[in-house]
Amino acid sequence: MVTLFAGQTIDSGNVTVTNDDAFLYVTFLTAQGWLLSETHLHVADSLAGIPQTKKGNPKVGNFDYKTTHDPEVTEYTYVIAKADLSPDDNSSLVIAAHAVVVKYDAAGNQIANETGWADGDRFVDRGSWSTYFMHTWQTCDGSGDEGGSKTDTAFAFGGEVATCFLDIDGDFNRCGWTNGPLGPGVYEFDIYAGAGRCDLSKGTLVGTLSVDYEGSTATVTYDVVAPYGLTETHLYIGNDILPSKNGDFTVAPGQYPTIHDELASASSDSYTIGGLSGNIYLVAHATVDGF
């Protein structure tokens, strides 16, 4: 995850890049009231593969992926087939992610319009502040070096009570599960990393998620097994099937209401969530290292 800077210095959101064995997912997500008006994306296997002028400035109009958002949106994901990129396993991709972001006041008047770039290294030392960053293609079969430093994204899978995001109305492109409805009780779910298209055969079982729902409180505990460790966890529990952002369902982990983001390869993490009632749904995401 890298910051989406507007006007060079304004934190307007972030850009997150993940992959499974078949697809690359690049998600633009705004914050602080900013909205996406346009997004432009180019992915290459080298810096030279990014369209540039003779002086080295990126030619945004020539990027492979571009969208005008009318009306504006807070989140947008590009899904790119690995076959279109042809990266070698563990190879690094160069990514240039550009956006036009806008902001409105309470009366609906546009009060800001800025160009934005995902944070990274500058294309040129002087002049344009445009930037690019790197993404190392993650293997999703658990075959990486034991105890490695690479990370992958993981979700709790609740078996018969799990619903893949791809099967929920809303055109969600991210893979993962919501689990429920769950009544009061004790549950234990597997945690899978890299399960592309929600296919468990493509994923790696990295641990378990324990849920103890009693009265108005649920205690949720992540436990992962060696050589894996937790670097971030993101959790949603509520009566709706998914969390919401600005009145719309979202599956982006950065928008879940409870987050622990500095875990330093922890073997476990726990949340206690109050104010619950009736049947609930749970979405439990983690970033896991050790691949």
C-alpha positions as CSV (number, residue, x, y, z in Angstrom):
1,M,0.0,0.0,0.0
2,V,1.3,3.4,-1.0
3,T,-0.1,6.9,-0.4
4,L,-2.0,8.6,-3.2
5,F,-0.6,12.2,-3.0
6,A,-2.7,15.0,-4.5
7,G,-0.9,18.2,-5.5
8,Q,2.4,16.6,-4.4
9,T,1.9,16.9,-0.7
10,I,-1.8,16.2,0.2
11,D,-2.7,12.7,1.4
12,S,-5.8,11.9,-0.6
13,G,-5.9,8.2,-0.1
14,N,-3.9,5.1,-1.1
15,V,-3.2,2.7,-3.9
16,T,-3.0,-1.0,-3.0
17,V,-1.5,-3.7,-5.2
18,T,-2.1,-7.4,-4.7
19,N,-2.1,-10.5,-6.9
20,D,-3.2,-14.1,-7.0
21,D,-1.8,-16.7,-9.4
22,A,-3.8,-15.3,-12.4
23,F,-4.5,-11.6,-11.8
24,L,-3.0,-8.4,-10.6
25,Y,-5.3,-6.1,-8.6
26,V,-4.6,-2.4,-8.4
27,T,-7.1,-0.5,-6.1
28,F,-7.3,3.3,-5.9
29,L,-9.0,4.4,-2.6
30,T,-9.6,8.0,-1.6
31,A,-9.9,9.5,1.9
32,Q,-10.6,12.8,3.6
33,G,-13.5,13.6,1.3
34,W,-11.6,13.3,-2.0
35,L,-13.2,11.6,-5.0
36,L,-11.7,10.0,-8.1
37,S,-12.6,11.8,-11.3
38,E,-10.1,10.0,-13.5
39,T,-7.6,7.2,-13.0
40,H,-4.7,6.1,-15.2
41,L,-2.5,3.1,-14.8
42,H,0.4,1.5,-16.5
43,V,2.3,-1.7,-15.5
44,A,5.5,-2.8,-17.0
45,D,8.5,-5.1,-16.3
46,S,10.9,-2.2,-16.5
47,L,10.9,1.6,-16.1
48,A,11.6,1.9,-19.9
49,G,8.2,0.1,-20.4
50,I,6.3,3.1,-19.0
51,P,5.3,5.6,-21.8
52,Q,7.5,8.6,-21.4
53,T,8.6,11.8,-23.3
54,K,12.2,12.2,-24.4
55,K,12.8,14.0,-21.1
56,G,11.6,11.1,-19.1
57,N,8.2,12.4,-18.0
58,P,5.3,9.9,-18.1
59,K,2.8,10.2,-20.9
60,V,-0.4,9.6,-19.0
61,G,-2.6,9.6,-22.0
62,N,-0.7,6.6,-23.4
63,F,-1.1,4.5,-20.3
64,D,-2.7,1.1,-20.9
65,Y,-5.5,1.4,-18.4
66,K,-7.6,4.6,-18.0
67,T,-11.1,5.4,-16.7
68,T,-13.2,8.6,-16.4
69,H,-15.4,8.3,-13.4
70,D,-18.8,10.0,-13.9
71,P,-20.0,10.3,-11.3
72,E,-16.9,10.4,-9.2
73,V,-16.1,7.4,-6.9
74,T,-14.1,6.7,-3.8
75,E,-12.7,3.4,-4.9
76,Y,-11.8,1.7,-8.2
77,T,-10.0,-1.5,-8.9
78,Y,-8.2,-2.5,-12.1
79,V,-7.9,-6.3,-12.6
80,I,-5.1,-7.2,-15.0
81,A,-4.5,-10.8,-16.2
82,K,-1.1,-12.1,-15.5
83,A,-1.0,-13.4,-19.0
84,D,-1.1,-9.8,-20.2
85,L,1.9,-8.9,-18.1
86,S,4.0,-12.2,-18.3
87,P,6.0,-11.6,-15.1
88,D,8.4,-14.3,-14.0
89,D,7.6,-15.6,-10.5
90,N,9.0,-13.2,-7.9
91,S,9.9,-10.6,-10.6
92,S,9.3,-6.9,-9.9
93,L,6.8,-4.9,-11.8
94,V,7.0,-1.1,-12.3
95,I,3.7,0.6,-11.7
96,A,2.7,4.2,-12.5
97,A,-0.7,5.1,-10.9
98,H,-2.1,8.5,-11.7
99,A,-5.4,10.1,-10.7
100,V,-7.4,13.3,-10.9
101,V,-9.1,13.8,-7.5
102,V,-11.8,16.4,-6.6
103,K,-13.5,17.6,-3.5
104,Y,-16.9,19.2,-2.9
105,D,-18.4,21.3,-0.2
106,A,-21.7,20.6,1.6
107,A,-23.6,22.5,-1.0
108,G,-22.2,20.3,-3.8
109,N,-19.8,22.9,-5.1
110,Q,-16.4,21.7,-6.3
111,I,-13.7,23.3,-4.1
112,A,-10.6,21.4,-5.1
113,N,-9.2,19.6,-8.2
114,E,-5.8,18.1,-8.1
115,T,-3.6,15.7,-10.0
116,G,-2.4,12.7,-7.9
117,W,0.3,10.1,-8.1
118,A,0.9,6.9,-6.0
119,D,3.9,7.6,-3.9
120,G,7.3,6.2,-5.1
121,D,10.4,7.3,-6.9
122,R,10.3,10.3,-9.2
123,F,10.6,9.8,-13.0
124,V,12.8,12.9,-13.3
125,D,14.9,14.8,-10.7
126,R,13.5,18.2,-11.7
127,G,10.2,19.4,-13.1
128,S,7.4,16.9,-13.0
129,W,6.8,15.3,-9.6
130,S,5.3,12.2,-11.1
131,T,6.3,8.9,-9.5
132,Y,6.3,5.2,-9.9
133,F,6.7,2.2,-7.5
134,M,7.5,-1.4,-7.6
135,H,5.5,-4.6,-6.9
136,T,7.1,-8.0,-6.5
137,W,4.8,-10.7,-7.9
138,Q,3.7,-12.9,-5.1
139,T,3.5,-16.7,-5.6
140,C,0.2,-18.1,-4.3
141,D,1.0,-21.8,-3.9
142,G,3.0,-21.6,-0.7
143,S,6.2,-22.7,-2.5
144,G,8.3,-19.6,-1.6
145,D,11.4,-19.9,0.6
146,E,10.6,-20.9,4.1
147,G,10.5,-17.9,6.4
148,G,10.9,-15.5,3.5
149,S,10.1,-11.8,3.6
150,K,7.4,-11.6,0.9
151,T,3.8,-11.0,1.9
152,D,0.4,-12.1,0.7
153,T,-3.2,-11.2,1.4
154,A,-5.3,-13.6,3.4
155,F,-9.0,-14.0,4.5
156,A,-10.9,-16.1,6.9
157,F,-13.0,-18.8,5.2
158,G,-16.1,-20.0,7.1
159,G,-16.9,-23.1,5.1
160,E,-20.7,-23.4,4.6
161,V,-21.3,-19.8,6.0
162,A,-18.7,-18.2,3.6
163,T,-19.7,-16.1,0.6
164,C,-17.1,-15.1,-1.9
165,F,-17.0,-11.4,-2.7
166,L,-17.3,-12.3,-6.4
167,D,-20.7,-13.8,-5.7
168,I,-22.2,-10.6,-4.1
169,D,-24.0,-8.0,-6.2
170,G,-21.8,-4.9,-6.5
171,D,-19.2,-5.8,-9.2
172,F,-16.5,-6.5,-6.6
173,N,-13.2,-7.6,-8.2
174,R,-11.3,-8.5,-5.0
175,C,-11.3,-12.2,-3.8
176,G,-12.1,-13.0,-0.2
177,W,-15.1,-14.0,1.9
178,T,-17.8,-12.6,4.2
179,N,-18.9,-15.2,6.8
180,G,-22.4,-15.4,8.2
181,P,-25.0,-15.0,9.3
182,L,-23.6,-16.1,12.7
183,G,-25.6,-16.3,15.9
184,P,-24.1,-16.3,19.4
185,G,-21.6,-19.1,19.8
186,V,-18.0,-20.2,19.3
187,Y,-16.6,-20.6,15.8
188,E,-13.2,-21.5,14.2
189,F,-12.4,-20.7,10.6
190,D,-9.4,-21.4,8.4
191,I,-7.3,-18.5,7.1
192,Y,-6.2,-18.8,3.5
193,A,-3.6,-16.6,1.7
194,G,-3.5,-16.2,-2.0
195,A,-6.7,-18.0,-2.8
196,G,-7.3,-16.4,-6.2
197,R,-10.9,-16.3,-7.4
198,C,-11.8,-17.8,-4.0
199,D,-10.4,-21.1,-5.1
200,L,-8.9,-22.9,-2.0
201,S,-6.8,-25.1,-4.2
202,K,-4.8,-22.0,-5.2
203,G,-4.4,-20.8,-1.6
204,T,-2.1,-21.5,1.4
205,L,-3.6,-22.4,4.7
206,V,-1.7,-20.1,7.1
207,G,-3.7,-20.3,10.3
208,T,-7.1,-20.1,12.0
209,L,-9.5,-17.4,13.2
210,S,-11.4,-18.0,16.4
211,V,-14.7,-16.2,17.1
212,D,-16.5,-16.2,20.5
213,Y,-19.8,-14.3,20.2
214,E,-21.6,-14.0,23.5
215,G,-24.2,-11.4,24.5
216,S,-23.3,-8.1,22.8
217,T,-19.6,-8.8,22.5
218,A,-17.4,-10.9,20.1
219,T,-13.8,-11.7,20.7
220,V,-11.9,-12.5,17.5
221,T,-8.4,-14.0,17.5
222,Y,-6.1,-14.5,14.5
223,D,-3.5,-17.3,15.0
224,V,-1.0,-18.1,12.2
225,V,1.5,-21.0,12.1
226,A,5.3,-20.8,11.4
227,P,6.9,-19.7,9.1
228,Y,4.1,-17.1,8.6
229,G,3.5,-13.9,10.5
230,L,0.9,-11.2,10.7
231,T,1.9,-7.7,9.5
232,E,-1.6,-6.2,9.4
233,T,-5.2,-7.3,10.3
234,H,-8.4,-5.7,9.2
235,L,-11.8,-6.7,10.7
236,Y,-15.5,-6.1,10.1
237,I,-18.3,-7.4,12.2
238,G,-21.9,-6.2,11.8
239,N,-25.4,-7.0,10.8
240,D,-24.8,-6.2,7.1
241,I,-23.2,-8.7,4.8
242,L,-20.3,-6.2,4.2
243,P,-18.9,-3.0,5.6
244,S,-20.0,0.3,4.1
245,K,-18.2,3.5,3.0
246,N,-20.3,6.5,2.2
247,G,-23.4,4.4,2.1
248,D,-22.0,1.8,-0.4
249,F,-20.7,-1.7,0.4
250,T,-16.9,-2.1,0.2
251,V,-14.5,-5.0,0.3
252,A,-11.3,-2.9,0.5
253,P,-9.6,-3.9,3.8
254,G,-8.4,-0.3,4.3
255,Q,-12.0,0.7,4.8
256,Y,-12.9,-1.9,7.5
257,P,-13.8,-0.2,10.8
258,T,-11.1,-1.9,13.0
259,I,-7.4,-2.2,11.9
260,H,-4.1,-3.2,13.4
261,D,-1.4,-2.2,11.0
262,E,2.0,-2.5,12.8
263,L,2.2,-6.1,13.9
264,A,5.8,-6.9,13.0
265,S,5.3,-10.5,11.9
266,A,3.1,-11.4,15.0
267,S,1.9,-15.0,15.5
268,S,-1.5,-13.8,16.8
269,D,-3.7,-10.8,17.1
270,S,-7.0,-10.2,18.9
271,Y,-10.0,-7.9,18.8
272,T,-12.9,-7.4,21.2
273,I,-15.9,-5.8,19.6
274,G,-18.9,-4.6,21.5
275,G,-22.4,-3.3,20.7
276,L,-23.5,-6.3,18.7
277,S,-26.9,-7.9,18.5
278,G,-28.7,-10.6,16.5
279,N,-27.1,-12.4,13.6
280,I,-23.8,-11.0,12.4
281,Y,-21.4,-11.2,9.5
282,L,-17.7,-11.2,9.7
283,V,-14.9,-10.3,7.2
284,A,-11.4,-10.9,8.5
285,H,-8.4,-9.9,6.4
286,A,-4.7,-10.1,7.1
287,T,-1.5,-9.4,5.4
288,V,0.8,-12.3,6.1
289,D,4.6,-12.5,5.6
290,G,6.9,-15.6,5.5
291,F,6.4,-16.5,1.8
